[in-house]
Amino acid sequence: MDPVIVVGAGPVGLTLSLALAAQGVPSVVLDEDPGRDETRPARTVVLREDTAALMERLGCKALRGEGAHWTGWRSMRRKQLVRELRLGEDSPHGDPLPAPLHLPQHALMRGLRAAVAGQDLVHMAPRSRIDTLEQDPAGVTVHTREPDSTWWRGSYLVGCDGARSTVRKLLDIRFPGRTAVERHAVAALRTDLPWPGEAVLHRLPPWRTGGAEVTARPLPDGAWRLDWLLPPRGELVTPDALITRVRDTLAGWCGGETPPYELLDTGVYTLHHRLARRWRVQRAFLAGDAAHLLGALGTQGLDEGLRDAENLAWKLAQAWHHGASDVLLDSYQAERRAAVASRLRAADQSLPILRGGGGLRTIVPGSARGHDSLLADGHLGCGPLGAPPSYSHSPLAPAYVEAHTSVATPPGTPVDDVRVTAPDGTTVRLRERLGRGRLLVVLVAPGTGVWDRRHWLTAGVMPRLVETVDALPMRGELLVTEAYPGAPAHTVLLIRPDGHLVASFGGVRPAEIFEAADAVRGGAPRASVRSDRTADIN
């Protein structure tokens, strides 16, 4: 079959091409401007636990040396500390809150491009700006204009070409929403603040140039990114005015005197909220900023773009290798558009409360603390503003049967990253087995660590479970874990290739597991398309 055409070589486009390659699918990445990855310390990205794990899995090594995991979160209002949280492994109470990863976008791009350079299945096409898109039942044809005028043929096409997407325009898809939801002045600088490693949100800071809100988020090597919320309109931010903000803010946090600092970069940016009406037209799809724009109240648009890529990659891989039903391909829009719409809805409903003046917060005790908690959710990746999405109402969700059993993870949500063991004795984290185009079948079996692995496939329920996995309508991989939250012994978990729980069963139930797996692939493919790449992918 023809490769998948990926239009756009930003973080989402490169991630999609790497995710397809990990599942044996070739792609052509049309890169309009290969020289645009400028070094801008003030242009940074925040990755949540799941998207950071995706980057690691795809071979993006930039995370290891050029990103900073926040050690804590601090919310302040006027002169008072409202909330303080420990993040990551340092949390003293119960399960630790995941620590977001903060790094410059140019570092992420450099890592992704290096990973792509080592992939034989990804072909980069520089100076390729499309101007024509045609579809037929067998594939997609696009034309790129001068200087490298060329016709390209692909099995599918994904527009990852940003907010001004040419693909979206050629597909005649509307992109409604709100303009200038928030404006921020931003500075990247190197200095010493009183809270090394912690992210800080300060509302109504008590100095003249503080404005309504300022945040400080740590970067590696003693660097910080500072953001000041600006009024929606007006207030031209001159270089002198921004320097004054920097000096006043540092003095306000450091006892009244501005500490030494090195200014690395500055800027002003405006956030918009938009959502494309459709994300699929026949064999063409939209992903990332081409499909949605968000980012107010600490939400991260890049996170959602990377989740688009992970969600779509395994579905295109299934279609490319084995054929796919329209139910499977349509599920990308049904799942991802609904998830982003929910995030936008939560932000739009919160904005009048959090950004409006006076109102209930002046008369309801504790409302300010609740508002700060809501903002923290957006920044930390929790709650309706930031938590990883659930696909519980997906068209791929199986019908409920009595064989299902409840575990701590509801169906449709991401599974916990427990340690698992394969029949060959390899023990890894569960997330390391994702993204290979396979369903994961996990048996909860206490005592796994002391089993004699030579007898695994002939002991207890294993022979029956092995036969069940071999008979699935999608390729599956059998794993075993000592324990899973809320799961009794002999529970069997069925997990999608992108890590979302399909269903959990009380024991080995071959017929029910088969039916659930068939629901995940959207039923029988629309055509018996098979390629010579159907061998297992390591």
Beta strands, then each sheet from edge to edge (+ up, - down):
strand 1: 4-7
strand 2: 27-31
strand 3: 44-47
strand 4: 68-69
strand 5: 72-77
strand 6: 80-86
strand 7: 101-104
strand 8: 122-126
strand 9: 130-136
strand 10: 139-144
strand 11: 150-154
strand 12: 157-159
strand 13: 177-191
strand 14: 198-203
strand 15: 213-218
strand 16: 223-230
strand 17: 261-275
strand 18: 280-281
strand 19: 284-286
strand 20: 292-293
strand 21: 419-421
strand 22: 427-429
strand 23: 439-444
strand 24: 476-481
strand 25: 491-495
strand 26: 501-506
sheet 1: 8+ 2+ 1+ 12+ 19+ 18-
sheet 2: 3+ 7- 4+
sheet 3: 6+ 5- 14- 15+ 16- 13+ 17- 20+
sheet 4: 9+ 10- 11+
sheet 5: 21+ 22-
sheet 6: 24+ 23+ 25- 26+
end
